[in-house]
Amino acid sequence: MLHNSVTIFTDGSSRGNPGPGGFGAVVITDGKVTELGGRETYTTNNRMELQAAISALSIIHNSELVIRMYTDSNYLINGITKWIYGWQKNGWKTGAKKDVENRDLWEQLLNSTIYRTIEWKYIGGHVGIAGNERCDEIATDFADNKEIKLYSGSLSEYGIKHILDIKHDAVAAESKSSNRAHSKAVAYSYVSMINGTIQTHKTWAACEQRVKGKAGARYKKVLTKEGEAELISEWSNAR
């Protein structure tokens, strides 16, 4: 890690989406590690992903540091690097003229990025990257209202010795394995979008019937109710 840089890992979780939720972050800079976390009684995965990033940035006071933010949330990365500029231009409306979800947190996050150099980096979730795994543990323990001890101290004494290791090759291999497992798993539903209109389907046959031969159609298999809600939110905000 460079002396003038900060490495941050973040994650968010909710039980029910919406439901009880938590967020976690690990901030590493200048030989020090700071763990952060928090809980809300009624929230969503996406709100917790945003809150994790906001909380992590709030403890960094040197605007000259280069910040590398690692997250497994495409919603967070796409929102802050792409969608947010269109939302502002359109008066915080999506392309479908709907109010942007989580606007309050998006505005806080945007304010946290002013005059800072931040590299937003996607990493696969649950693929053995220590920083992501620790943030997931913090977030889920808070969501479940469990007691958890957060560390603040020297990097040399931190219990996770390989916290700064980002093994992209390992991630790629694990992602392929995960994708293979995903393809065999029983679907909760299939989500499709044509010309900005989103629908859910209980069977692949129904989804295929809607999207087959339709230019620009998007579709995806999801395994849980929470995953369905997150995908619909992501696609809605991207329209």
Residue pairs with C-beta under 8 A, 6 or more apart in sequence:
1 7
1 28
1 29
1 164
2 66
3 30
4 64
4 65
4 66
5 29
5 65
5 66
5 67
5 68
6 27
6 28
6 29
6 60
6 65
6 66
6 67
6 68
7 27
7 28
7 29
7 68
7 70
7 131
7 164
8 25
8 26
8 27
8 28
8 53
8 56
8 57
8 67
8 68
8 69
8 70
9 25
9 26
9 70
9 71
9 129
9 131
9 132
9 134
9 135
10 23
10 24
10 25
10 49
10 52
10 53
10 56
10 69
10 70
10 71
10 73
10 76
10 135
11 23
11 24
11 25
11 49
11 52
11 71
11 72
11 73
11 125
11 132
11 135
11 136
11 138
11 139
12 21
12 22
12 23
12 24
12 45
12 46
12 47
12 48
12 49
12 50
12 51
12 52
12 73
12 139
13 21
13 22
13 23
13 45
13 48
13 136
13 139
13 140
13 142
13 143
14 20
14 21
14 22
14 43
14 44
14 45
14 47
14 48
14 143
14 226
15 21
15 143
15 144
16 226
17 44
17 45
17 225
17 226
17 229
17 230
18 42
18 43
18 44
19 42
19 43
20 39
20 40
20 41
20 42
20 43
20 143
20 144
20 145
21 39
21 40
21 42
21 43
21 44
21 45
21 47
21 48
21 139
21 142
21 143
22 37
22 38
22 39
22 40
22 48
22 138
22 139
22 140
22 141
22 142
22 143
22 144
23 36
23 37
23 38
23 48
23 49
23 51
23 52
23 55
23 138
23 139
23 142
24 35
24 36
24 37
24 52
24 134
24 135
24 136
24 137
24 138
24 139
24 142
25 35
25 36
25 37
25 52
25 53
25 55
25 56
25 135
25 138
26 33
26 34
26 35
26 36
26 131
26 134
26 135
26 138
26 163
27 33
27 34
27 35
27 36
27 56
27 59
27 60
28 34
28 155
28 163
28 164
29 60
29 65
31 154
31 155
31 156
32 152
32 153
32 154
32 155
33 151
33 152
33 153
33 154
33 155
33 158
33 163
34 59
34 151
34 152
35 134
35 138
35 150
35 151
35 152
36 52
36 55
36 56
36 59
36 138
36 150
37 138
37 139
37 141
37 142
37 148
37 150
38 51
38 55
38 142
39 142
39 143
39 145
40 47
40 48
40 51
44 102
44 229
44 230
44 233
45 226
45 229
45 230
46 73
46 75
46 76
46 101
46 102
46 230
46 233
47 102
47 105
48 139
48 143
49 71
49 73
49 75
49 76
50 76
50 79
50 102
50 105
50 106
50 108
50 109
51 105
52 71
52 135
52 139
53 69
53 71
53 76
53 80
53 109
53 112
54 105
54 108
54 109
54 112
56 69
57 67
57 109
57 112
57 113
57 116
58 112
60 67
60 116
63 115
63 116
65 116
65 117
66 117
66 119
67 116
67 117
67 118
67 119
68 118
68 119
68 121
69 118
69 119
69 120
69 121
70 121
70 122
70 123
70 129
70 131
70 132
70 166
71 77
71 120
71 121
71 122
71 123
72 122
72 123
72 124
72 125
72 132
74 122
74 234
75 230
75 233
75 234
75 237
76 120
77 120
77 122
78 234
78 238
79 106
79 237
80 106
80 109
80 110
80 113
80 120
81 120
83 237
83 238
84 106
84 110
86 95
87 93
87 94
87 100
87 103
87 106
87 237
92 99
92 100
92 103
93 99
93 100
94 100
94 236
94 237
94 239
95 196
95 238
95 239
96 196
96 236
96 239
98 236
100 106
100 237
101 233
101 236
101 237
123 129
123 132
123 166
123 171
124 132
124 171
124 174
124 175
124 178
125 132
125 136
126 132
126 133
126 136
126 178
127 170
127 171
127 174
127 175
127 178
128 167
128 170
128 171
128 174
129 165
129 166
129 167
129 171
130 160
130 162
130 163
130 165
131 160
131 163
131 164
131 166
134 160
134 163
137 148
138 148
138 150
141 147
141 148
142 148
151 158
151 159
155 163
182 221
182 223
183 221
185 223
186 223
187 204
187 221
187 222
187 223
188 222
188 223
188 224
188 225
188 227
188 228
189 200
189 201
189 202
189 222
189 228
190 200
190 201
190 202
190 203
190 204
190 206
190 207
190 219
190 220
190 221
190 222
191 198
191 199
191 200
191 201
191 207
191 219
191 220
191 222
191 228
191 231
191 232
191 235
192 198
192 199
192 200
192 201
192 207
192 210
192 211
192 217
192 218
192 219
193 199
193 217
193 218
193 219
193 235
194 210
194 211
194 214
194 216
194 217
194 218
195 216
196 239
198 232
198 235
198 236
199 210
200 228
200 232
201 207
201 210
204 221
207 219
210 217
210 219
211 217
211 218
211 219
218 235
220 231
222 228
222 231
